[in-house]
Amino acid sequence: MSDESYSYFWWRHHKDASTFIACRDTEDGLWYMPGLGVPIRDPSVYATCLGPVPRCTDTGASIDQ
């Protein structure tokens, strides 16, 4: 995990193959999705982790801004 308090990951949903981003809070270990007010316990039950989201864009801009 990164030194940031949140690490962002791409996921692919098992049922419809749509992709989404979820972030893991490295302090509490729970997963969060934008727009949801509650944590997700284990997204791997219904989705496959595709890998980390780069922290910078192709132009070098930070995604944290």
QUIQUIMO-V889545 format. One record per backbone hydrogen bond with DSSP energy under -1.0 kcal/mol. CO is the residue of the C=O (numbers start at 1). NH is the residue of the N-H. E is the energy in kcal/mol with one decimal. If there is no record, write none. Layout:
co;nh;e
CO;NH;E
CO;NH;E
This chain:
co;nh;e
5;26;-2.3
7;24;-2.9
8;53;-2.5
9;22;-2.2
10;50;-2.7
10;51;-1.1
11;20;-2.0
12;48;-2.6
13;17;-1.4
18;13;-3.2
20;11;-2.7
22;9;-2.5
23;32;-2.8
24;7;-2.0
25;29;-2.6
30;25;-2.7
31;40;-3.3
32;23;-3.1
33;36;-2.0
40;31;-1.7
42;45;-1.7
43;46;-1.2
43;47;-1.3
46;14;-2.6
48;12;-2.3
51;10;-2.9
55;63;-2.6
57;60;-1.6
61;57;-2.7
